[in-house]
Amino acid sequence: MSNLLTRFARTPRGLRWFLNLYGPYLGAGVRVDYLAEDFRELKVSMGLHWYNRNYVGTHFGGSLYSMVDPFYMLMVMNVLGRDFIVWDKAAEIDFIKPGTGRVHARFQLTDTMLEEIHQHTADGNKYLPCWPVIIVNDDGETVAKINKTLYIRKKPRS
């Protein structure tokens, strides 16, 4: 049974289902709204609730960061497959405007991003791309800007 569950979690539908039931996301009110069949686009949102607001009534900064934390890593892992090591390496967040309602973020892996990965890792080198993520409110106003740095390397052949 666990093999079936593992295979299901590796599909876009299964991964989305798992992430929406994952305790930290469920508890923070984070929702994966869309995950493309090819894992190259993902949309996530988070409403403002009593359990994810800070002392002044806006989105808690940790919740804003957690809503964007693992997605580029998960997307790249699923697109590149098992021949690559992919880790989150670093992140930087800049809070622009208080989040007072539902907030949204969109992730997209472009052909150029994937070509750069293959180009930089071809000789077994590590690649540390830094990609921006913008969190916006329902009016499209920027709430926060995040730079996500990944660690990507081809696995050595054994």
N, C-alpha and C positions, 0 to 999 in steps of 0.2 A: 504493500500500500504506500509506503513512504517513497518508493521509486516513482510511482504514478504522481504523487504530490510534487516531487522534485521536478519531474518533466513538465507538469502543469505550470509551476512557478517560473520556468524558463521561457514560457510563451508571453507575448505582450499582455494578453488578457489575464493570464495567471499572475504575472508580476504586478500588474495594476491592482488586482484583487487582493493579493498579499500585502502590498504597500498600504492600501486603504484600511486594512485590518491590523496593521502593525502597531503595537501599543504606543510607542512614542508619537506616531503620526495621529493615531486615533485620539490620544490624549491632548494633543496640541490643536486638533481641529484641522489638520492638513489633509487635503484631498487630492489624489491624482485624478484629474478630470479626463485626460486623454493620453494614450500611449500608442504611437503609430505601429502598424504591423511590422515595420522594418526596424523598430527601436530608434529611429532617427529624429523623432519629434515627441516631446512630452509637454503637457500643460498641467500645472498644479495650482491650487488655490487654498486660501485659508480665511475663514470668517473670523470676526472678532467676537469672542465669547468671554464670560466671566473667568474662565480657567486659562486664558492665554493673553489677558490684558495686564498691563503693568500698573504701577501705583497711580499714574496720571490718566488711566483709562484708554491708552492706545495699545497697539500690538507690542507685546514683550519682544525685545530684540532677539533673544535666544530662539523664540518661535519663528521669527522672520528668517533667521539663518537656517534653522533646522528644516524649514520648508523647501530649501534649495540644496541642502547639503549633499546627498549621495547621487543625484540624478545623472550628472555627466558621467560619473564613474560607471554606474549601472548601464547606461546607454552604450558607452564605448565597449564595455566588457561583452555585451550581447552582440554588438555589430562586429567586433574583431574576432570573437570566438576564443577558444581555449589556447591558442598559440601565443597569447599575450598576457603579461602581468599588468594589471591596471589598479592603481590605488589613488585615493584622494591624498594629496600631499600638503596643500595649504589653502587658506582662504583669507579673504580680506573683505570686510563689509563697511560700507559707508551709508549711514542713515541720512536720508535727504529730507524726508517729510514724515510726520507722524502717520501711522496707519490707523485709520479710524473705522474701517468697514472691511469688506471682503477685499483681499489682495491676491494678485495673480503673478505667475512667472511662467515663461516659456523657454524651453530648451530645444535647440536644433543642432544636429550634426550635419554639416554640409559636406559636399564632395571634397571641397578644398581642405577642410579640417581633417578628413580621413586620408587624403593624399599626403598631407604634411606628416601625419602619424607614420604612414608607411615609409615615407622618404627619410625621416629622422631615425627610425628604428631599424632600417634595412641592414645595417652593419652590427646589430646587437647593442647599439647605443640606447641609453635611456632618453626619453623625450619628456619634457616638462611644459606642456602647453598651459597657458593661462587664458581662460575664457570668461567673458563677462556674462553675468545674469542680472537682469533688471526686474525688480519687484514693482508692480504698478497697482494702483487702486482701481476701482470700477470706472473712474473717469479717465483712466490712462495716464494719470500723474505718477511720476516716479517717487516711490516710497524709500527704496534702498537700491544701491548698486553693490554687487558682489563680484569679486574676481576669484574664480576657482582654478587652482593649479592641480593638475593630475600628474602622476608618475606613470609612464607607459614604457614598457620594454618587451621585446620579443622573448619568449621563453627559450632557453638554450636547448638545442636538439640533443637528445640522449641516445 
